[in-house]
Structures are given as structure tokens and as C-alpha cells.
Amino acid sequence: MKMVALADQLKQNEYPGRGIVIGRSQDGTKAVAAYFIMGRSTNSRNRVFVEDGAGIRTQAFDPAKLTDPSLVIYAPVRVLGNKTIVTNGDQTDTIYECMDRQMTFEQALRTREFEPDAPNYTPRISGILHIENGGYNYAMSIVKSSNGSPDSCLRYTYAYENCPAGEGRFLHTYIGDGDPLPSFEGEPIRVGIEGDLEAFANEIWESLNEDNKVSLFVRFIDIGTGIYESKIINKNC
């Protein structure tokens, strides 16, 4: 798969929805994870990311405007030992709890389906990165409706080892705007990762559609030590 510029992928899509990027920093020393959310409705746009232990959670910016928390309030990022879990919904908790009971990433996601938000049936996208003994690998998953059917679920998992410096994979929920919203298709997109935490976070944020972007989280984890640094950007602040 040809490597493409992440900024170009974001700029040419007015509404990629929610997106996960996982990869390795340009200098090869850091594992990289990023997650962003976008919104078209007042309920979706009325959110911010806040720190929650070693992870983050979504929170209503104005609690009075929160009409339905079921699919918008959740923990997108949780840390279980040397594993960092990133998802677009409450399946973060499912993965965390199942893996804490020695189940695999795939086994955990077998217990979940796409979101019950007809007619979109938004895919559940998930990623997990694992750092151990100076090594690093990651996996990404999409659980989606088959051609918009509420009765058929498709599950795809992609695993990446010996991750090259300066590249990652990008998985998002929608291939564009629409009604219903068209689900992502194909395997995660191979994208370049350039610069340090600040530069990479700014590249993503500035490339997202100004009207629809809501929040962004980026983390760089030192592969040798496990020490991380993170950045949160909220449109509502």
C-alpha cells in the first residue's frame, strides 16, 4: 500500500467522523496514538476531552445541552499495563475488561457489534498498542454493518509488527458526509507520521474540517521506557 499524507486524507474529507492513527514517530523512538472526534449535531459537538487517569474520557461542554449521552460519552483511551487501548466508543471498556481476564483483543470485540444508530450503523473502530522489552506492535479493528444492514456484522482485524519509523495506519468511521453516512471501506490507510508531538497534533487539528471538528488527543510513548507525553485540543474551551 502506498504511503499517503495524513493531512491530505483529512483535508479532502469533510466528515471522516471519528478517527484513530497508530504508528511510530519519525525518529523511531516513540509509539504514536491519536484519536479525534467530529460532529454534525449539537449533541455531538457539545463535547470535550478530559484526562481520566492514564487515559481520557469525553465530557459534555455544556451539560444543559446534552440530550443523549449513550453514544457520545465514553472513555476513548484506557491503559492496561503496557497496553494502550484507543476506540470510538464504550468498547474501550469491553476490551480493557476482557483483556484483564486474559482474553484477546479479537475475542473482546467478538462480543460487540456496530453502533445502534440507524440508519448510519456507525462502525466501531478500535486500536491497541503494546510495548514490551523495547519492542512495539499494534493492532486495529473495525466492526461494521454489511452494506447498511442491521442484521449482518462484519469484523476485520489488522496486526502490525516491526513498525517502520515515520509511518502509521489511519482508520476512521466514514468515507465522507451523507445521509446515511457511508462507512469506511478497506484496510487502514498507510500514512506518514512527521515531527514531534506538538507538530503532529497541530497537523491533524489544522487539517480537520473547521465546522465539524470537536476534539483531538495525541500521545507519544517512549518505546524504551514507556514514559509518555500527551496533548489534548478541544474546540470548546
C-alpha positions as CSV (number, residue, x, y, z in Angstrom):
1,M,0.0,0.0,0.0
2,K,1.3,3.4,-1.0
3,M,2.0,5.8,1.9
4,V,-0.1,9.0,1.7
5,A,0.0,12.3,3.6
6,L,-2.4,12.2,6.6
7,A,-3.1,15.9,6.2
8,D,-4.3,15.3,2.6
9,Q,-6.5,12.5,3.7
10,L,-8.2,14.7,6.3
11,K,-8.5,17.8,4.1
12,Q,-10.2,16.0,1.3
13,N,-12.8,14.5,3.6
14,E,-15.3,17.0,5.1
15,Y,-16.6,14.4,7.5
16,P,-14.4,11.4,8.4
17,G,-16.3,11.2,11.6
18,R,-14.1,9.7,14.3
19,G,-10.5,8.6,13.5
20,I,-7.6,6.6,15.0
21,V,-4.0,6.9,14.0
22,I,-1.4,4.5,15.4
23,G,2.2,4.2,14.3
24,R,5.8,5.1,15.1
25,S,7.5,8.5,15.3
26,Q,9.8,9.9,12.6
27,D,12.9,9.3,14.8
28,G,11.8,5.8,15.6
29,T,11.9,6.2,19.4
30,K,8.2,6.7,20.1
31,A,4.9,4.8,19.7
32,V,2.2,7.2,18.5
33,A,-1.5,7.1,19.0
34,A,-4.1,9.8,18.0
35,Y,-7.8,10.0,18.3
36,F,-10.2,12.7,17.0
37,I,-13.9,13.2,17.1
38,M,-16.1,15.3,14.8
39,G,-19.8,16.2,15.0
40,R,-22.7,17.4,12.9
41,S,-25.4,17.7,15.6
42,T,-25.4,19.9,18.6
43,N,-25.2,16.9,20.9
44,S,-22.1,15.6,19.1
45,R,-20.4,19.0,19.0
46,N,-21.1,19.7,22.7
47,R,-18.1,17.7,23.9
48,V,-14.5,18.0,25.2
49,F,-11.8,15.5,26.0
50,V,-10.6,15.5,29.6
51,E,-7.9,13.4,31.3
52,D,-9.0,10.4,33.2
53,G,-6.1,8.7,35.0
54,A,-3.7,7.4,32.3
55,G,-6.5,7.7,29.7
56,I,-9.1,10.2,28.6
57,R,-12.9,10.5,28.6
58,T,-15.4,12.6,26.8
59,Q,-17.5,15.1,28.7
60,A,-20.3,17.5,27.9
61,F,-19.0,21.0,27.4
62,D,-22.4,22.4,28.4
63,P,-24.3,19.7,30.5
64,A,-27.6,21.5,29.8
65,K,-27.3,20.8,26.1
66,L,-26.6,17.1,26.5
67,T,-29.6,15.3,25.1
68,D,-28.4,11.7,24.7
69,P,-25.2,10.5,26.3
70,S,-25.4,6.9,25.1
71,L,-23.0,7.2,22.1
72,V,-21.2,10.4,22.9
73,I,-20.0,10.0,26.5
74,Y,-17.3,7.3,26.9
75,A,-13.6,6.7,27.6
76,P,-11.8,6.7,24.2
77,V,-8.4,5.8,25.8
78,R,-7.5,3.5,28.6
79,V,-4.2,1.9,29.7
80,L,-3.9,-1.7,30.9
81,G,-0.3,-2.3,32.0
82,N,1.9,-1.9,28.9
83,K,-1.1,-1.8,26.5
84,T,-2.9,1.4,25.3
85,I,-6.4,0.9,24.1
86,V,-8.0,3.5,21.7
87,T,-11.6,3.3,20.4
88,N,-14.5,5.3,19.3
89,G,-17.0,4.1,21.9
90,D,-17.6,2.2,25.1
91,Q,-15.9,-0.9,23.6
92,T,-12.8,0.6,25.2
93,D,-14.2,-0.7,28.5
94,T,-15.1,-4.1,26.9
95,I,-11.5,-4.5,25.6
96,Y,-10.0,-3.4,28.9
97,E,-12.1,-5.8,31.0
98,C,-11.8,-8.8,28.7
99,M,-8.0,-8.4,28.3
100,D,-7.7,-8.1,32.0
101,R,-9.3,-11.5,32.2
102,Q,-6.7,-12.9,29.7
103,M,-8.9,-12.7,26.6
104,T,-7.5,-11.3,23.3
105,F,-8.3,-8.1,21.6
106,E,-10.2,-10.0,18.9
107,Q,-12.1,-12.1,21.5
108,A,-13.2,-8.9,23.3
109,L,-14.6,-7.4,20.1
110,R,-16.5,-10.5,19.2
111,T,-18.8,-9.5,22.0
112,R,-19.7,-6.2,20.3
113,E,-21.4,-5.0,17.1
114,F,-21.6,-1.7,15.2
115,E,-23.4,1.2,16.9
116,P,-27.2,1.0,17.1
117,D,-27.6,4.5,15.4
118,A,-29.9,3.6,12.5
119,P,-29.7,4.3,9.6
120,N,-25.9,5.0,9.9
121,Y,-24.9,2.0,11.9
122,T,-21.6,3.7,12.7
123,P,-18.6,1.2,12.7
124,R,-16.8,0.6,15.9
125,I,-13.2,1.3,15.3
126,S,-10.6,0.2,17.8
127,G,-6.8,0.0,18.2
128,I,-4.4,-1.4,20.8
129,L,-0.7,-0.8,21.0
130,H,1.7,-2.9,23.1
131,I,5.2,-2.0,24.3
132,E,7.4,-4.7,25.8
133,N,11.2,-5.2,26.2
134,G,12.0,-2.4,23.9
135,G,9.7,-3.7,21.2
136,Y,6.4,-2.4,19.8
137,N,3.4,-3.7,17.9
138,Y,-0.2,-2.8,17.4
139,A,-3.5,-3.9,16.0
140,M,-6.5,-2.2,14.6
141,S,-10.1,-3.3,14.2
142,I,-13.3,-2.3,12.5
143,V,-16.7,-3.8,13.3
144,K,-19.3,-2.7,10.8
145,S,-22.6,-3.3,9.2
146,S,-22.7,-5.3,6.0
147,N,-23.9,-2.8,3.4
148,G,-26.0,-0.9,5.9
149,S,-27.9,-4.0,7.1
150,P,-28.8,-4.1,10.8
151,D,-28.8,-7.9,10.7
152,S,-25.3,-8.6,9.4
153,C,-22.0,-7.7,11.1
154,L,-18.5,-7.7,9.5
155,R,-15.4,-7.9,11.7
156,Y,-11.9,-7.1,10.5
157,T,-8.6,-7.0,12.5
158,Y,-5.2,-5.9,11.2
159,A,-2.0,-6.6,13.1
160,Y,1.3,-4.7,12.6
161,E,4.8,-5.8,13.8
162,N,8.3,-4.3,13.2
163,C,6.6,-1.0,12.7
164,P,8.8,1.3,10.5
165,A,9.8,4.7,11.8
166,G,7.7,7.6,10.4
167,E,4.6,5.7,9.4
168,G,1.3,4.5,10.8
169,R,-2.2,3.4,9.9
170,F,-5.3,5.6,9.8
171,L,-8.8,4.2,10.4
172,H,-11.9,6.3,10.5
173,T,-15.7,5.8,10.6
174,Y,-17.0,7.4,7.4
175,I,-15.7,7.8,3.9
176,G,-17.5,11.1,3.6
177,D,-20.6,13.0,4.5
178,G,-24.0,11.8,3.6
179,D,-27.4,10.6,4.8
180,P,-27.0,7.9,5.8
181,L,-23.3,8.3,6.5
182,P,-21.2,5.9,4.4
183,S,-19.0,3.6,6.4
184,F,-15.2,3.3,6.0
185,E,-14.1,0.7,3.5
186,G,-10.9,-1.3,3.1
187,E,-7.9,-1.7,5.3
188,P,-6.4,1.1,7.5
189,I,-4.7,3.7,5.3
190,R,-0.9,3.8,5.4
191,V,0.1,7.4,6.4
192,G,3.3,9.3,7.2
193,I,4.0,10.5,10.8
194,E,6.2,13.5,10.9
195,G,7.6,15.8,13.6
196,D,7.3,15.7,17.4
197,L,4.1,15.6,19.5
198,E,3.3,19.3,19.0
199,A,3.9,19.2,15.3
200,F,1.9,16.1,14.6
201,A,-1.0,17.2,16.8
202,N,-1.2,20.6,15.0
203,E,-1.0,18.9,11.6
204,I,-4.1,16.8,12.4
205,W,-6.1,19.6,14.0
206,E,-5.4,22.1,11.3
207,S,-6.3,19.6,8.6
208,L,-9.8,18.7,10.1
209,N,-12.8,20.5,8.8
210,E,-13.3,23.6,10.8
211,D,-17.0,23.4,11.2
212,N,-17.1,19.7,12.2
213,K,-14.0,19.1,14.3
214,V,-14.6,18.8,18.0
215,S,-11.6,17.3,19.9
216,L,-8.2,15.7,19.4
217,F,-6.0,13.5,21.6
218,V,-2.4,12.6,20.7
219,R,0.1,10.6,22.7
220,F,3.8,9.8,22.1
221,I,5.1,6.9,24.2
222,D,8.9,6.2,24.6
223,I,9.4,2.7,23.4
224,G,12.4,2.2,25.6
225,T,11.0,3.5,28.9
226,G,7.2,3.6,28.5
227,I,7.1,7.2,29.6
228,Y,4.5,9.2,27.6
229,E,3.5,12.7,26.8
230,S,0.1,13.7,25.6
231,K,-1.7,16.6,24.1
232,I,-5.5,17.4,24.1
233,I,-7.0,20.0,21.8
234,N,-10.7,21.0,22.3
235,K,-12.7,23.3,20.0
236,N,-14.9,24.1,23.0
237,C,-12.6,25.6,25.7
